[in-house]
Amino acid sequence: MRPDNLTRSFDCVIVGGGHGGSQTAAALRQSGFSGSIALIGAEPDLPYDRPSLSKDYLAGTKTFERMHLRPQDFWGTREVELLLGRHVSAVDPTARIVVTDGGEYFSYGQMVWAAGGDPRKLSCSGSDLAGIFYIRSKADCDALIDVLPNARRIVIIGGGYVGLEAAAVFRKIGKEVTLVEALDRVLARVVGEPISRFYENEHRARGVDLRLNSNVASLEGVNGRVSRVVLEAGEAIAADIVVVGIGIIPSVGPLIAAGAKGANGVDVDEFCRTSVPDIYCIGDCARLENGPGIRIESVQNATDQATTAAKAICGEFKAYDATPWFWSNQYDLKMQTVGLNYGFDSVVTRGDPASRRFSVIYLKNGAVLALDCINSPRDYVQGRKLVDSAARIDPAALADTSRQLNEIDFVTS
Ligand SMILES: Cc1cc2nc3c(=O)[nH]c(=O)nc-3n(C[C@H](O)[C@H](O)[C@H](O)COP(=O)(O)OP(=O)(O)OC[C@H]3O[C@@H](n4cnc5c(N)ncnc54)[C@H](O)[C@@H]3O)c2cc1C
């Protein structure tokens, strides 16, 4: 694939200008990397805070400038070349070249693939109608914001974090919201039942028409624009627009085509190395071979893996073992999560959900795996130690809110 004239050569090429890609560049410089660095990103914008899209940015309470991950001059002073608005479509690991859609060829010494994911699209009939929106990029969100003034009835498909956060924003600005979820509870893949039921109650109390166990059969439209969402049960829900939040497909096509091992994302070892020499993969599109068996989609995971990869490139091999954390803002509720609850076999509810301040603690074989803390920042901070220690604690003591979590004795697993 090597052309006669390479467009440019870089010691390190980072593909993807999101959370992981931008942190990789910063961490490389912090770790003393003195070679040339290119950050190639498909989006035209400076790296920005993606979670704000379904929160303050959609609500109109945060400007895009306040979402920049680094100030504009950061990139120049760190000598990181930003090659934005360029989509990498092929990788040649033998020639050590990436090719962009625009026909540019960049050679690399080391490469970090941090391309995140594309929103999973609806596939039912009518899914190509106008008026259907996804929220993954600033461009997606801007397109949605443009039509909001003329949309009264919004149907959201998907009861994950993105769908629920969008529902909260839409209710705050007075829209009629119906949320359709295929499973029997919202957030079913990520939280335990007490948290799901709590959020369902909150959304219903604020006027969201929540439909669980509801599969979408088709979308119907008038003059090419969506007007109804038809459920498999037969009901048709009127919609001025439809917002879809049903997960992502990891953006790894060129890397898999280049021979990297993986299926749902690219498989990486504890240093975020792929099976292809000198190519790392991090963030939403990476799956740790010896991890929980899934890709983790969070800012924490992307930024911490970026640091792991950058250090390895600089010769410091420190296995990735960060404690996962996550947050979600809906209405006046701030949820903070620490740890991963996969495989939990029991839960303890600490505090009364009716008070709108409580935590759910997940255990496996009696050891603490993770906490979901609603408006309870102290539990979140103190719970981290329990997660890191895989603490074994009497469940009754965990549930006892008269004692703080850091006052309870525990045995380390
Ligand atoms: C609406 C929304 C809300 C979220 N809320 C939260 C939250 O509250 N808390 C939390 O922890 N996480 C949240 N997340 C998840 C979090 O944003 C992601 O986990 C994080 O952005 C992953 O970082 P990344 O670098 O792996 O991917 P991304 O940030 O997605 O960056 C990938 C970049 O690569 C670019 N790209 C893709 N393919 C190519 C290519 N072939 N060539 C060049 N560039 C390419 C993409 O355009 C994108 O700019 C949210 C995500 C969304 C969409």
The ligand as an SDF file (V2000), in Angstrom:
LIG
                    3D

 53 58  0  0  0  0  0  0  0  0999 V2000
  -24.3680   11.1270   24.7430 C   0  0  0  0  0  0  0  0  0  0  0  0
  -23.3220   10.3990   25.5390 C   0  0  0  0  0  0  0  0  0  0  0  0
  -23.3010   10.5410   26.9220 C   0  0  0  0  0  0  0  0  0  0  0  0
  -22.3170    9.8860   27.6670 C   0  0  0  0  0  0  0  0  0  0  0  0
  -22.3030   10.0480   29.0220 N   0  0  0  0  0  0  0  0  0  0  0  0
  -21.3100    9.5120   29.7410 C   0  0  0  0  0  0  0  0  0  0  0  0
  -21.1940    9.7550   31.1390 C   0  0  0  0  0  0  0  0  0  0  0  0
  -22.0270   10.4320   31.7270 O   0  0  0  0  0  0  0  0  0  0  0  0
  -20.1270    9.2220   31.8040 N   0  0  0  0  0  0  0  0  0  0  0  0
  -19.1720    8.4710   31.1530 C   0  0  0  0  0  0  0  0  0  0  0  0
  -18.2120    8.0240   31.7870 O   0  0  0  0  0  0  0  0  0  0  0  0
  -19.2770    8.1970   29.8390 N   0  0  0  0  0  0  0  0  0  0  0  0
  -20.3180    8.7030   29.1290 C   0  0  0  0  0  0  0  0  0  0  0  0
  -20.3980    8.4610   27.7830 N   0  0  0  0  0  0  0  0  0  0  0  0
  -19.4380    7.5410   27.1690 C   0  0  0  0  0  0  0  0  0  0  0  0
  -18.1440    8.2640   26.8690 C   0  0  0  0  0  0  0  0  0  0  0  0
  -18.3970    9.4530   26.1790 O   0  0  0  0  0  0  0  0  0  0  0  0
  -17.2620    7.3400   26.0500 C   0  0  0  0  0  0  0  0  0  0  0  0
  -17.0210    6.1760   26.8120 O   0  0  0  0  0  0  0  0  0  0  0  0
  -15.9450    8.0050   25.6980 C   0  0  0  0  0  0  0  0  0  0  0  0
  -16.1640    9.1290   24.8950 O   0  0  0  0  0  0  0  0  0  0  0  0
  -15.0490    6.9970   24.9840 C   0  0  0  0  0  0  0  0  0  0  0  0
  -13.8990    7.6340   24.5380 O   0  0  0  0  0  0  0  0  0  0  0  0
  -13.1580    7.0880   23.2230 P   0  0  0  0  0  0  0  0  0  0  0  0
  -11.9690    7.9530   23.0450 O   0  0  0  0  0  0  0  0  0  0  0  0
  -13.0080    5.6350   23.3080 O   0  0  0  0  0  0  0  0  0  0  0  0
  -14.2060    7.3500   22.0450 O   0  0  0  0  0  0  0  0  0  0  0  0
  -14.8470    8.6920   21.5600 P   0  0  0  0  0  0  0  0  0  0  0  0
  -14.8670    9.7360   22.6170 O   0  0  0  0  0  0  0  0  0  0  0  0
  -16.1360    8.3060   20.9240 O   0  0  0  0  0  0  0  0  0  0  0  0
  -13.8700    9.2080   20.4250 O   0  0  0  0  0  0  0  0  0  0  0  0
  -13.6670    8.5150   19.2390 C   0  0  0  0  0  0  0  0  0  0  0  0
  -13.3650    9.4970   18.1420 C   0  0  0  0  0  0  0  0  0  0  0  0
  -12.8140    8.7920   17.0360 O   0  0  0  0  0  0  0  0  0  0  0  0
  -13.3820    9.2840   15.8440 C   0  0  0  0  0  0  0  0  0  0  0  0
  -13.2680    8.2350   14.8220 N   0  0  0  0  0  0  0  0  0  0  0  0
  -14.0000    7.1140   14.6870 C   0  0  0  0  0  0  0  0  0  0  0  0
  -13.5650    6.3790   13.6470 N   0  0  0  0  0  0  0  0  0  0  0  0
  -12.5160    7.0530   13.1110 C   0  0  0  0  0  0  0  0  0  0  0  0
  -11.6620    6.8050   12.0240 C   0  0  0  0  0  0  0  0  0  0  0  0
  -11.7490    5.6730   11.2950 N   0  0  0  0  0  0  0  0  0  0  0  0
  -10.7230    7.7410   11.7170 N   0  0  0  0  0  0  0  0  0  0  0  0
  -10.5910    8.8760   12.4660 C   0  0  0  0  0  0  0  0  0  0  0  0
  -11.3700    9.1350   13.5400 N   0  0  0  0  0  0  0  0  0  0  0  0
  -12.3280    8.2470   13.8600 C   0  0  0  0  0  0  0  0  0  0  0  0
  -14.8050    9.5960   16.2320 C   0  0  0  0  0  0  0  0  0  0  0  0
  -15.3800   10.4910   15.3130 O   0  0  0  0  0  0  0  0  0  0  0  0
  -14.6060   10.2090   17.6120 C   0  0  0  0  0  0  0  0  0  0  0  0
  -14.3690   11.5900   17.5180 O   0  0  0  0  0  0  0  0  0  0  0  0
  -21.3690    9.0860   27.0120 C   0  0  0  0  0  0  0  0  0  0  0  0
  -21.4050    8.9240   25.6220 C   0  0  0  0  0  0  0  0  0  0  0  0
  -22.3710    9.5800   24.8940 C   0  0  0  0  0  0  0  0  0  0  0  0
  -22.4120    9.4280   23.3990 C   0  0  0  0  0  0  0  0  0  0  0  0
  1  2  1  0
  2  3  1  0
  2 52  2  0
  3  4  2  0
  4  5  1  0
  4 50  1  0
  5  6  2  0
  6  7  1  0
  6 13  1  0
  7  8  2  0
  7  9  1  0
  9 10  1  0
 10 11  2  0
 10 12  1  0
 12 13  2  0
 13 14  1  0
 14 15  1  0
 14 50  1  0
 15 16  1  0
 16 17  1  0
 16 18  1  0
 18 19  1  0
 18 20  1  0
 20 21  1  0
 20 22  1  0
 22 23  1  0
 23 24  1  0
 24 25  2  0
 24 26  1  0
 24 27  1  0
 27 28  1  0
 28 29  2  0
 28 30  1  0
 28 31  1  0
 31 32  1  0
 32 33  1  0
 33 34  1  0
 33 48  1  0
 34 35  1  0
 35 36  1  0
 35 46  1  0
 36 37  1  0
 36 45  1  0
 37 38  2  0
 38 39  1  0
 39 40  1  0
 39 45  2  0
 40 41  1  0
 40 42  2  0
 42 43  1  0
 43 44  2  0
 44 45  1  0
 46 47  1  0
 46 48  1  0
 48 49  1  0
 50 51  2  0
 51 52  1  0
 52 53  1  0
M  END
$$$$
